[in-house]
Amino acid sequence: MFRYVVLPIAVLLALAAVHLWGALGWTYSTGERAGWVQKLSRQGWVCKTWEGELALVTLPGTTPRSFYSRSGTRPPL
């Protein structure tokens, strides 16, 4: 019984714990960005999060450069 019931459940719980530890402990990115908030919206179906775009401007009066989505197409330079 231990071999067929308890051991697989213990292995699954251990794998779930390792996955949860890795998902919550891994830092996606670090650093700071400078610019102005260009757009701010609250999105999400289940978990509502604030998402926004940051306009990166090197000098006042220049054209802002915003991030583009990685959908496979790049904007012209």
PyMOL Python script that loads the backbone (N, CA, C, O; Angstrom):
from pymol import cmd

cmd.read_pdbstr("""\
ATOM      1  N   MET A   1       0.826  -1.188   0.000  1.00  0.00           N
ATOM      2  CA  MET A   1       0.000   0.000   0.000  1.00  0.00           C
ATOM      3  C   MET A   1       0.875   1.259   0.000  1.00  0.00           C
ATOM      4  O   MET A   1       0.578   2.223  -0.706  1.00  0.00           O
ATOM      5  N   PHE A   2       1.926   1.249   0.774  1.00  0.00           N
ATOM      6  CA  PHE A   2       2.808   2.415   0.838  1.00  0.00           C
ATOM      7  C   PHE A   2       3.401   2.710  -0.529  1.00  0.00           C
ATOM      8  O   PHE A   2       3.516   3.870  -0.923  1.00  0.00           O
ATOM      9  N   ARG A   3       3.772   1.685  -1.237  1.00  0.00           N
ATOM     10  CA  ARG A   3       4.429   1.837  -2.534  1.00  0.00           C
ATOM     11  C   ARG A   3       3.480   2.383  -3.597  1.00  0.00           C
ATOM     12  O   ARG A   3       3.919   3.122  -4.478  1.00  0.00           O
ATOM     13  N   TYR A   4       2.217   2.049  -3.541  1.00  0.00           N
ATOM     14  CA  TYR A   4       1.273   2.422  -4.592  1.00  0.00           C
ATOM     15  C   TYR A   4       0.408   3.633  -4.262  1.00  0.00           C
ATOM     16  O   TYR A   4      -0.174   4.226  -5.170  1.00  0.00           O
ATOM     17  N   VAL A   5       0.307   4.012  -3.007  1.00  0.00           N
ATOM     18  CA  VAL A   5      -0.572   5.122  -2.630  1.00  0.00           C
ATOM     19  C   VAL A   5       0.214   6.286  -2.022  1.00  0.00           C
ATOM     20  O   VAL A   5       0.141   7.407  -2.525  1.00  0.00           O
ATOM     21  N   VAL A   6       0.941   6.043  -0.981  1.00  0.00           N
ATOM     22  CA  VAL A   6       1.588   7.107  -0.229  1.00  0.00           C
ATOM     23  C   VAL A   6       2.787   7.679  -0.979  1.00  0.00           C
ATOM     24  O   VAL A   6       2.974   8.895  -1.012  1.00  0.00           O
ATOM     25  N   LEU A   7       3.586   6.823  -1.571  1.00  0.00           N
ATOM     26  CA  LEU A   7       4.781   7.283  -2.276  1.00  0.00           C
ATOM     27  C   LEU A   7       4.458   8.183  -3.473  1.00  0.00           C
ATOM     28  O   LEU A   7       5.090   9.232  -3.603  1.00  0.00           O
ATOM     29  N   PRO A   8       3.502   7.831  -4.364  1.00  0.00           N
ATOM     30  CA  PRO A   8       3.175   8.758  -5.460  1.00  0.00           C
ATOM     31  C   PRO A   8       2.608  10.096  -4.980  1.00  0.00           C
ATOM     32  O   PRO A   8       2.893  11.140  -5.567  1.00  0.00           O
ATOM     33  N   ILE A   9       1.815  10.065  -3.922  1.00  0.00           N
ATOM     34  CA  ILE A   9       1.265  11.312  -3.383  1.00  0.00           C
ATOM     35  C   ILE A   9       2.392  12.170  -2.816  1.00  0.00           C
ATOM     36  O   ILE A   9       2.397  13.386  -3.009  1.00  0.00           O
ATOM     37  N   ALA A  10       3.351  11.553  -2.115  1.00  0.00           N
ATOM     38  CA  ALA A  10       4.478  12.297  -1.562  1.00  0.00           C
ATOM     39  C   ALA A  10       5.346  12.880  -2.672  1.00  0.00           C
ATOM     40  O   ALA A  10       5.832  14.005  -2.548  1.00  0.00           O
ATOM     41  N   VAL A  11       5.546  12.135  -3.748  1.00  0.00           N
ATOM     42  CA  VAL A  11       6.335  12.636  -4.874  1.00  0.00           C
ATOM     43  C   VAL A  11       5.624  13.807  -5.543  1.00  0.00           C
ATOM     44  O   VAL A  11       6.265  14.805  -5.870  1.00  0.00           O
ATOM     45  N   LEU A  12       4.330  13.706  -5.750  1.00  0.00           N
ATOM     46  CA  LEU A  12       3.563  14.804  -6.353  1.00  0.00           C
ATOM     47  C   LEU A  12       3.585  16.050  -5.476  1.00  0.00           C
ATOM     48  O   LEU A  12       3.717  17.161  -5.990  1.00  0.00           O
ATOM     49  N   LEU A  13       3.460  15.886  -4.177  1.00  0.00           N
ATOM     50  CA  LEU A  13       3.521  17.035  -3.279  1.00  0.00           C
ATOM     51  C   LEU A  13       4.910  17.669  -3.284  1.00  0.00           C
ATOM     52  O   LEU A  13       5.034  18.892  -3.226  1.00  0.00           O
ATOM     53  N   ALA A  14       5.944  16.851  -3.352  1.00  0.00           N
ATOM     54  CA  ALA A  14       7.304  17.391  -3.403  1.00  0.00           C
ATOM     55  C   ALA A  14       7.538  18.149  -4.701  1.00  0.00           C
ATOM     56  O   ALA A  14       8.150  19.217  -4.691  1.00  0.00           O
ATOM     57  N   LEU A  15       7.058  17.609  -5.823  1.00  0.00           N
ATOM     58  CA  LEU A  15       7.194  18.312  -7.106  1.00  0.00           C
ATOM     59  C   LEU A  15       6.415  19.618  -7.111  1.00  0.00           C
ATOM     60  O   LEU A  15       6.889  20.624  -7.638  1.00  0.00           O
ATOM     61  N   ALA A  16       5.218  19.608  -6.523  1.00  0.00           N
ATOM     62  CA  ALA A  16       4.430  20.840  -6.447  1.00  0.00           C
ATOM     63  C   ALA A  16       5.119  21.871  -5.563  1.00  0.00           C
ATOM     64  O   ALA A  16       5.083  23.064  -5.865  1.00  0.00           O
ATOM     65  N   ALA A  17       5.745  21.430  -4.475  1.00  0.00           N
ATOM     66  CA  ALA A  17       6.454  22.361  -3.590  1.00  0.00           C
ATOM     67  C   ALA A  17       7.670  22.960  -4.286  1.00  0.00           C
ATOM     68  O   ALA A  17       7.944  24.150  -4.134  1.00  0.00           O
ATOM     69  N   VAL A  18       8.401  22.153  -5.044  1.00  0.00           N
ATOM     70  CA  VAL A  18       9.567  22.666  -5.781  1.00  0.00           C
ATOM     71  C   VAL A  18       9.127  23.650  -6.857  1.00  0.00           C
ATOM     72  O   VAL A  18       9.766  24.684  -7.053  1.00  0.00           O
ATOM     73  N   HIS A  19       8.041  23.337  -7.553  1.00  0.00           N
ATOM     74  CA  HIS A  19       7.528  24.251  -8.582  1.00  0.00           C
ATOM     75  C   HIS A  19       7.067  25.567  -7.957  1.00  0.00           C
ATOM     76  O   HIS A  19       7.365  26.634  -8.493  1.00  0.00           O
ATOM     77  N   LEU A  20       6.362  25.513  -6.858  1.00  0.00           N
ATOM     78  CA  LEU A  20       5.886  26.722  -6.191  1.00  0.00           C
ATOM     79  C   LEU A  20       7.051  27.558  -5.674  1.00  0.00           C
ATOM     80  O   LEU A  20       7.032  28.783  -5.795  1.00  0.00           O
ATOM     81  N   TRP A  21       8.049  26.922  -5.109  1.00  0.00           N
ATOM     82  CA  TRP A  21       9.232  27.632  -4.626  1.00  0.00           C
ATOM     83  C   TRP A  21       9.967  28.307  -5.779  1.00  0.00           C
ATOM     84  O   TRP A  21      10.410  29.448  -5.647  1.00  0.00           O
ATOM     85  N   GLY A  22      10.098  27.619  -6.897  1.00  0.00           N
ATOM     86  CA  GLY A  22      10.779  28.208  -8.050  1.00  0.00           C
ATOM     87  C   GLY A  22       9.986  29.337  -8.678  1.00  0.00           C
ATOM     88  O   GLY A  22      10.561  30.348  -9.082  1.00  0.00           O
ATOM     89  N   ALA A  23       8.673  29.179  -8.766  1.00  0.00           N
ATOM     90  CA  ALA A  23       7.842  30.207  -9.390  1.00  0.00           C
ATOM     91  C   ALA A  23       7.772  31.473  -8.546  1.00  0.00           C
ATOM     92  O   ALA A  23       7.764  32.577  -9.091  1.00  0.00           O
ATOM     93  N   LEU A  24       7.722  31.331  -7.244  1.00  0.00           N
ATOM     94  CA  LEU A  24       7.599  32.504  -6.384  1.00  0.00           C
ATOM     95  C   LEU A  24       8.943  33.090  -5.967  1.00  0.00           C
ATOM     96  O   LEU A  24       9.006  34.244  -5.545  1.00  0.00           O
ATOM     97  N   GLY A  25      10.001  32.325  -6.078  1.00  0.00           N
ATOM     98  CA  GLY A  25      11.296  32.806  -5.644  1.00  0.00           C
ATOM     99  C   GLY A  25      12.154  33.378  -6.744  1.00  0.00           C
ATOM    100  O   GLY A  25      13.144  34.050  -6.456  1.00  0.00           O
ATOM    101  N   TRP A  26      11.809  33.136  -7.999  1.00  0.00           N
ATOM    102  CA  TRP A  26      12.625  33.585  -9.121  1.00  0.00           C
ATOM    103  C   TRP A  26      12.270  35.030  -9.467  1.00  0.00           C
ATOM    104  O   TRP A  26      11.095  35.366  -9.616  1.00  0.00           O
ATOM    105  N   THR A  27      13.273  35.871  -9.591  1.00  0.00           N
ATOM    106  CA  THR A  27      13.060  37.263  -9.933  1.00  0.00           C
ATOM    107  C   THR A  27      13.064  37.418 -11.445  1.00  0.00           C
ATOM    108  O   THR A  27      14.018  37.027 -12.117  1.00  0.00           O
ATOM    109  N   TYR A  28      11.991  37.992 -11.972  1.00  0.00           N
ATOM    110  CA  TYR A  28      11.868  38.143 -13.417  1.00  0.00           C
ATOM    111  C   TYR A  28      12.847  39.188 -13.942  1.00  0.00           C
ATOM    112  O   TYR A  28      13.540  38.951 -14.931  1.00  0.00           O
ATOM    113  N   SER A  29      12.905  40.324 -13.293  1.00  0.00           N
ATOM    114  CA  SER A  29      13.832  41.370 -13.728  1.00  0.00           C
ATOM    115  C   SER A  29      14.137  42.296 -12.555  1.00  0.00           C
ATOM    116  O   SER A  29      13.372  42.395 -11.595  1.00  0.00           O
ATOM    117  N   THR A  30      15.263  42.958 -12.665  1.00  0.00           N
ATOM    118  CA  THR A  30      15.642  43.935 -11.651  1.00  0.00           C
ATOM    119  C   THR A  30      16.131  45.190 -12.352  1.00  0.00           C
ATOM    120  O   THR A  30      16.481  45.157 -13.532  1.00  0.00           O
ATOM    121  N   GLY A  31      16.153  46.272 -11.635  1.00  0.00           N
ATOM    122  CA  GLY A  31      16.651  47.515 -12.206  1.00  0.00           C
ATOM    123  C   GLY A  31      15.628  48.623 -12.114  1.00  0.00           C
ATOM    124  O   GLY A  31      14.532  48.451 -11.582  1.00  0.00           O
ATOM    125  N   GLU A  32      16.014  49.753 -12.644  1.00  0.00           N
ATOM    126  CA  GLU A  32      15.144  50.920 -12.617  1.00  0.00           C
ATOM    127  C   GLU A  32      15.018  51.491 -14.016  1.00  0.00           C
ATOM    128  O   GLU A  32      15.929  51.361 -14.834  1.00  0.00           O
ATOM    129  N   ARG A  33      13.900  52.115 -14.286  1.00  0.00           N
ATOM    130  CA  ARG A  33      13.679  52.781 -15.561  1.00  0.00           C
ATOM    131  C   ARG A  33      13.280  54.217 -15.272  1.00  0.00           C
ATOM    132  O   ARG A  33      12.663  54.512 -14.248  1.00  0.00           O
ATOM    133  N   ALA A  34      13.633  55.090 -16.173  1.00  0.00           N
ATOM    134  CA  ALA A  34      13.284  56.499 -16.026  1.00  0.00           C
ATOM    135  C   ALA A  34      12.393  56.894 -17.190  1.00  0.00           C
ATOM    136  O   ALA A  34      12.632  56.488 -18.328  1.00  0.00           O
ATOM    137  N   GLY A  35      11.383  57.672 -16.910  1.00  0.00           N
ATOM    138  CA  GLY A  35      10.469  58.130 -17.955  1.00  0.00           C
ATOM    139  C   GLY A  35       9.151  58.557 -17.348  1.00  0.00           C
ATOM    140  O   GLY A  35       9.022  58.687 -16.131  1.00  0.00           O
ATOM    141  N   TRP A  36       8.169  58.776 -18.217  1.00  0.00           N
ATOM    142  CA  TRP A  36       6.836  59.160 -17.794  1.00  0.00           C
ATOM    143  C   TRP A  36       5.867  58.038 -18.105  1.00  0.00           C
ATOM    144  O   TRP A  36       6.014  57.327 -19.099  1.00  0.00           O
ATOM    145  N   VAL A  37       4.871  57.889 -17.237  1.00  0.00           N
ATOM    146  CA  VAL A  37       3.837  56.879 -17.472  1.00  0.00           C
ATOM    147  C   VAL A  37       2.951  57.385 -18.593  1.00  0.00           C
ATOM    148  O   VAL A  37       2.315  58.432 -18.473  1.00  0.00           O
ATOM    149  N   GLN A  38       2.914  56.630 -19.686  1.00  0.00           N
ATOM    150  CA  GLN A  38       2.151  57.035 -20.862  1.00  0.00           C
ATOM    151  C   GLN A  38       0.733  56.505 -20.797  1.00  0.00           C
ATOM    152  O   GLN A  38      -0.207  57.209 -21.168  1.00  0.00           O
ATOM    153  N   LYS A  39       0.561  55.275 -20.331  1.00  0.00           N
ATOM    154  CA  LYS A  39      -0.763  54.668 -20.264  1.00  0.00           C
ATOM    155  C   LYS A  39      -0.795  53.768 -19.040  1.00  0.00           C
ATOM    156  O   LYS A  39       0.170  53.050 -18.775  1.00  0.00           O
ATOM    157  N   LEU A  40      -1.890  53.797 -18.290  1.00  0.00           N
ATOM    158  CA  LEU A  40      -2.051  52.962 -17.119  1.00  0.00           C
ATOM    159  C   LEU A  40      -3.453  52.374 -17.149  1.00  0.00           C
ATOM    160  O   LEU A  40      -4.435  53.109 -17.253  1.00  0.00           O
ATOM    161  N   SER A  41      -3.548  51.058 -17.059  1.00  0.00           N
ATOM    162  CA  SER A  41      -4.854  50.423 -17.106  1.00  0.00           C
ATOM    163  C   SER A  41      -4.881  49.243 -16.141  1.00  0.00           C
ATOM    164  O   SER A  41      -3.848  48.652 -15.826  1.00  0.00           O
ATOM    165  N   ARG A  42      -6.073  48.917 -15.686  1.00  0.00           N
ATOM    166  CA  ARG A  42      -6.272  47.784 -14.785  1.00  0.00           C
ATOM    167  C   ARG A  42      -6.827  46.644 -15.619  1.00  0.00           C
ATOM    168  O   ARG A  42      -7.936  46.737 -16.144  1.00  0.00           O
ATOM    169  N   GLN A  43      -6.047  45.549 -15.745  1.00  0.00           N
ATOM    170  CA  GLN A  43      -6.430  44.450 -16.624  1.00  0.00           C
ATOM    171  C   GLN A  43      -6.447  43.140 -15.864  1.00  0.00           C
ATOM    172  O   GLN A  43      -5.880  43.025 -14.778  1.00  0.00           O
ATOM    173  N   GLY A  44      -7.106  42.151 -16.454  1.00  0.00           N
ATOM    174  CA  GLY A  44      -7.138  40.806 -15.899  1.00  0.00           C
ATOM    175  C   GLY A  44      -8.551  40.333 -15.668  1.00  0.00           C
ATOM    176  O   GLY A  44      -9.440  41.115 -15.331  1.00  0.00           O
ATOM    177  N   TRP A  45      -8.748  39.038 -15.855  1.00  0.00           N
ATOM    178  CA  TRP A  45     -10.073  38.451 -15.631  1.00  0.00           C
ATOM    179  C   TRP A  45     -10.238  37.992 -14.189  1.00  0.00           C
ATOM    180  O   TRP A  45     -11.237  38.306 -13.541  1.00  0.00           O
ATOM    181  N   VAL A  46      -9.272  37.262 -13.700  1.00  0.00           N
ATOM    182  CA  VAL A  46      -9.359  36.727 -12.345  1.00  0.00           C
ATOM    183  C   VAL A  46      -8.558  37.597 -11.386  1.00  0.00           C
ATOM    184  O   VAL A  46      -9.083  38.051 -10.370  1.00  0.00           O
ATOM    185  N   CYS A  47      -7.298  37.830 -11.703  1.00  0.00           N
ATOM    186  CA  CYS A  47      -6.428  38.655 -10.863  1.00  0.00           C
ATOM    187  C   CYS A  47      -6.250  40.013 -11.535  1.00  0.00           C
ATOM    188  O   CYS A  47      -5.563  40.123 -12.550  1.00  0.00           O
ATOM    189  N   LYS A  48      -6.857  41.022 -10.981  1.00  0.00           N
ATOM    190  CA  LYS A  48      -6.751  42.370 -11.543  1.00  0.00           C
ATOM    191  C   LYS A  48      -5.389  42.961 -11.200  1.00  0.00           C
ATOM    192  O   LYS A  48      -5.014  43.029 -10.030  1.00  0.00           O
ATOM    193  N   THR A  49      -4.649  43.388 -12.222  1.00  0.00           N
ATOM    194  CA  THR A  49      -3.343  43.989 -12.020  1.00  0.00           C
ATOM    195  C   THR A  49      -3.269  45.306 -12.773  1.00  0.00           C
ATOM    196  O   THR A  49      -3.955  45.504 -13.776  1.00  0.00           O
ATOM    197  N   TRP A  50      -2.435  46.194 -12.280  1.00  0.00           N
ATOM    198  CA  TRP A  50      -2.197  47.457 -12.963  1.00  0.00           C
ATOM    199  C   TRP A  50      -1.064  47.254 -13.960  1.00  0.00           C
ATOM    200  O   TRP A  50       0.023  46.807 -13.592  1.00  0.00           O
ATOM    201  N   GLU A  51      -1.323  47.583 -15.222  1.00  0.00           N
ATOM    202  CA  GLU A  51      -0.310  47.480 -16.259  1.00  0.00           C
ATOM    203  C   GLU A  51      -0.210  48.815 -16.962  1.00  0.00           C
ATOM    204  O   GLU A  51      -1.207  49.520 -17.121  1.00  0.00           O
ATOM    205  N   GLY A  52       0.988  49.161 -17.381  1.00  0.00           N
ATOM    206  CA  GLY A  52       1.157  50.450 -18.012  1.00  0.00           C
ATOM    207  C   GLY A  52       2.298  50.474 -18.992  1.00  0.00           C
ATOM    208  O   GLY A  52       3.077  49.525 -19.093  1.00  0.00           O
ATOM    209  N   GLU A  53       2.387  51.555 -19.704  1.00  0.00           N
ATOM    210  CA  GLU A  53       3.474  51.791 -20.640  1.00  0.00           C
ATOM    211  C   GLU A  53       4.293  52.965 -20.128  1.00  0.00           C
ATOM    212  O   GLU A  53       3.755  53.947 -19.617  1.00  0.00           O
ATOM    213  N   LEU A  54       5.583  52.842 -20.276  1.00  0.00           N
ATOM    214  CA  LEU A  54       6.485  53.886 -19.838  1.00  0.00           C
ATOM    215  C   LEU A  54       7.095  54.539 -21.062  1.00  0.00           C
ATOM    216  O   LEU A  54       7.709  53.865 -21.889  1.00  0.00           O
ATOM    217  N   ALA A  55       6.928  55.847 -21.181  1.00  0.00           N
ATOM    218  CA  ALA A  55       7.516  56.585 -22.293  1.00  0.00           C
ATOM    219  C   ALA A  55       8.939  56.960 -21.904  1.00  0.00           C
ATOM    220  O   ALA A  55       9.154  57.748 -20.983  1.00  0.00           O
ATOM    221  N   LEU A  56       9.912  56.386 -22.617  1.00  0.00           N
ATOM    222  CA  LEU A  56      11.314  56.668 -22.322  1.00  0.00           C
ATOM    223  C   LEU A  56      11.762  57.873 -23.137  1.00  0.00           C
ATOM    224  O   LEU A  56      11.798  57.817 -24.366  1.00  0.00           O
ATOM    225  N   VAL A  57      12.098  58.940 -22.467  1.00  0.00           N
ATOM    226  CA  VAL A  57      12.517  60.165 -23.132  1.00  0.00           C
ATOM    227  C   VAL A  57      13.875  60.550 -22.570  1.00  0.00           C
ATOM    228  O   VAL A  57      14.044  60.668 -21.356  1.00  0.00           O
ATOM    229  N   THR A  58      14.834  60.744 -23.454  1.00  0.00           N
ATOM    230  CA  THR A  58      16.168  61.113 -22.989  1.00  0.00           C
ATOM    231  C   THR A  58      16.261  62.598 -22.671  1.00  0.00           C
ATOM    232  O   THR A  58      16.872  62.977 -21.672  1.00  0.00           O
ATOM    233  N   LEU A  59      15.673  63.431 -23.494  1.00  0.00           N
ATOM    234  CA  LEU A  59      15.674  64.871 -23.269  1.00  0.00           C
ATOM    235  C   LEU A  59      14.261  65.415 -23.457  1.00  0.00           C
ATOM    236  O   LEU A  59      13.514  64.902 -24.290  1.00  0.00           O
ATOM    237  N   PRO A  60      13.881  66.437 -22.704  1.00  0.00           N
ATOM    238  CA  PRO A  60      12.568  67.027 -22.906  1.00  0.00           C
ATOM    239  C   PRO A  60      12.446  67.587 -24.326  1.00  0.00           C
ATOM    240  O   PRO A  60      13.365  68.242 -24.818  1.00  0.00           O
ATOM    241  N   GLY A  61      11.329  67.333 -24.970  1.00  0.00           N
ATOM    242  CA  GLY A  61      11.098  67.817 -26.321  1.00  0.00           C
ATOM    243  C   GLY A  61      11.429  66.798 -27.397  1.00  0.00           C
ATOM    244  O   GLY A  61      11.184  67.055 -28.576  1.00  0.00           O
ATOM    245  N   THR A  62      11.983  65.639 -27.024  1.00  0.00           N
ATOM    246  CA  THR A  62      12.295  64.613 -28.017  1.00  0.00           C
ATOM    247  C   THR A  62      11.133  63.639 -28.136  1.00  0.00           C
ATOM    248  O   THR A  62      10.228  63.635 -27.302  1.00  0.00           O
ATOM    249  N   THR A  63      11.162  62.827 -29.159  1.00  0.00           N
ATOM    250  CA  THR A  63      10.100  61.854 -29.394  1.00  0.00           C
ATOM    251  C   THR A  63      10.228  60.696 -28.402  1.00  0.00           C
ATOM    252  O   THR A  63      11.309  60.123 -28.263  1.00  0.00           O
ATOM    253  N   PRO A  64       9.140  60.345 -27.714  1.00  0.00           N
ATOM    254  CA  PRO A  64       9.230  59.252 -26.747  1.00  0.00           C
ATOM    255  C   PRO A  64       9.366  57.901 -27.440  1.00  0.00           C
ATOM    256  O   PRO A  64       8.833  57.692 -28.530  1.00  0.00           O
ATOM    257  N   ARG A  65      10.073  57.007 -26.806  1.00  0.00           N
ATOM    258  CA  ARG A  65      10.237  55.645 -27.304  1.00  0.00           C
ATOM    259  C   ARG A  65       9.520  54.731 -26.332  1.00  0.00           C
ATOM    260  O   ARG A  65       9.888  54.667 -25.159  1.00  0.00           O
ATOM    261  N   SER A  66       8.507  54.027 -26.795  1.00  0.00           N
ATOM    262  CA  SER A  66       7.782  53.113 -25.916  1.00  0.00           C
ATOM    263  C   SER A  66       8.104  51.680 -26.305  1.00  0.00           C
ATOM    264  O   SER A  66       8.585  51.410 -27.405  1.00  0.00           O
ATOM    265  N   PHE A  67       7.832  50.770 -25.385  1.00  0.00           N
ATOM    266  CA  PHE A  67       8.085  49.362 -25.627  1.00  0.00           C
ATOM    267  C   PHE A  67       7.048  48.808 -26.592  1.00  0.00           C
ATOM    268  O   PHE A  67       5.911  49.276 -26.622  1.00  0.00           O
ATOM    269  N   TYR A  68       7.429  47.834 -27.362  1.00  0.00           N
ATOM    270  CA  TYR A  68       6.494  47.174 -28.265  1.00  0.00           C
ATOM    271  C   TYR A  68       6.296  45.739 -27.807  1.00  0.00           C
ATOM    272  O   TYR A  68       7.151  45.173 -27.125  1.00  0.00           O
ATOM    273  N   SER A  69       5.174  45.157 -28.180  1.00  0.00           N
ATOM    274  CA  SER A  69       4.909  43.782 -27.781  1.00  0.00           C
ATOM    275  C   SER A  69       5.724  42.832 -28.645  1.00  0.00           C
ATOM    276  O   SER A  69       6.037  43.139 -29.795  1.00  0.00           O
ATOM    277  N   ARG A  70       6.058  41.699 -28.095  1.00  0.00           N
ATOM    278  CA  ARG A  70       6.855  40.719 -28.812  1.00  0.00           C
ATOM    279  C   ARG A  70       5.947  39.748 -29.543  1.00  0.00           C
ATOM    280  O   ARG A  70       5.985  38.543 -29.297  1.00  0.00           O
ATOM    281  N   SER A  71       5.138  40.273 -30.436  1.00  0.00           N
ATOM    282  CA  SER A  71       4.217  39.432 -31.189  1.00  0.00           C
ATOM    283  C   SER A  71       4.824  38.924 -32.485  1.00  0.00           C
ATOM    284  O   SER A  71       4.145  38.251 -33.261  1.00  0.00           O
ATOM    285  N   GLY A  72       6.067  39.228 -32.728  1.00  0.00           N
ATOM    286  CA  GLY A  72       6.719  38.744 -33.935  1.00  0.00           C
ATOM    287  C   GLY A  72       7.016  39.830 -34.938  1.00  0.00           C
ATOM    288  O   GLY A  72       7.807  39.630 -35.860  1.00  0.00           O
ATOM    289  N   THR A  73       6.389  40.979 -34.768  1.00  0.00           N
ATOM    290  CA  THR A  73       6.649  42.088 -35.687  1.00  0.00           C
ATOM    291  C   THR A  73       7.359  43.190 -34.935  1.00  0.00           C
ATOM    292  O   THR A  73       7.018  43.489 -33.791  1.00  0.00           O
ATOM    293  N   ARG A  74       8.332  43.786 -35.563  1.00  0.00           N
ATOM    294  CA  ARG A  74       9.066  44.889 -34.958  1.00  0.00           C
ATOM    295  C   ARG A  74       8.632  46.196 -35.608  1.00  0.00           C
ATOM    296  O   ARG A  74       8.369  46.232 -36.810  1.00  0.00           O
ATOM    297  N   PRO A  75       8.555  47.260 -34.834  1.00  0.00           N
ATOM    298  CA  PRO A  75       8.224  48.556 -35.424  1.00  0.00           C
ATOM    299  C   PRO A  75       9.417  49.070 -36.228  1.00  0.00           C
ATOM    300  O   PRO A  75      10.556  48.701 -35.940  1.00  0.00           O
ATOM    301  N   PRO A  76       9.178  49.905 -37.221  1.00  0.00           N
ATOM    302  CA  PRO A  76      10.301  50.457 -37.974  1.00  0.00           C
ATOM    303  C   PRO A  76      11.154  51.365 -37.095  1.00  0.00           C
ATOM    304  O   PRO A  76      10.636  52.068 -36.227  1.00  0.00           O
ATOM    305  N   LEU A  77      12.444  51.347 -37.322  1.00  0.00           N
ATOM    306  CA  LEU A  77      13.350  52.166 -36.523  1.00  0.00           C
ATOM    307  C   LEU A  77      13.459  53.568 -37.025  1.00  0.00           C
ATOM    308  O   LEU A  77      14.189  54.375 -36.449  1.00  0.00           O
TER     309      LEU A  77
END
""", "prot")
cmd.dss("prot")
cmd.show_as("cartoon", "prot")
cmd.util.cbc("prot")
cmd.orient("prot")
